[in-house]
Amino acid sequence: MEVKIHESWKPYLKQEFEKPYFKSLVAFVKHEYKTNTCFPPGKEIFNAFNHCHFDDVKVVIIGQDPYHGPGQANGLCFSVNDGISHPPSLINIFKEIENDLGTSYPSSGDLSRWAKQGVLLLNATLTVRAHQAGSHQKKGWETFTDAVIETVSKRKSDVVFLLWGGYAKQKAKLTDNTKHQILTSGHPSPLSANRGYWFGNRHFSQTNKLLLEANKSIINW
């Protein structure tokens, strides 16, 4: 696995790449991709960083694991490639955007359009074995992505962190709430959404309001 990550991130993450845990992680991922079917495709593992450059980050959304079905994962949390059926969590995200902003439901589940506007779509674990959710957890990815969250918190200001569900909410401790905005809610998965923990959170209009207050351009969700 070659670490093909946009130049804008390298000054901030270079020291992580040189740490023993990351070298072990690279060896593990290389072996997994050689011996098993894994997602996303190797060249898309760092898409979150390649579509959203460090200087542009103004919103961070944290997912847990990439999708593990064929053709789904594209390196951006909650996102799927064009032509792929929208997974349940993504459907609920789009429904909340419809209700919150009065926009129409999008045909494309590819969220690179958000990333290019400054939304870092970061999964805690960046790879997964096909059909085996969580199979690449606790191998080093979480250490790396925690370092990413801490770096964004430390080096930037007025970033809106969207923490959906119990796992993502744990990441609040990595952020400085004196200079960033943190919005939390239930997870958009059907289990959580159907219990009333997701719909009505209005995170998309709230995010844009906070960005305007910080003199930043809003996201076209």
Buried (B, 14 or more C-beta within 10 A) or exposed (E): BEBEBBEBBEEBBEEBBEBEEBEEBBEBBEEBBEEEEBBBEBEBBBBBBBBBBBEBBBBBBBBBBBBBBEBBBBBBBBBBBEEBEBBEBBBBBBBBBBBBBEEEEBEBBBBBBBBEBBBBBBBBBBBBBEEEBEBBBEBBBBBBBBBBBBBBBEEBEBBBBBBBBEBBBEBBEBBEEEEBBBBBBBBBBEEBBEEEBBBEBBBBBBBBBBBEEBEBEBBEB
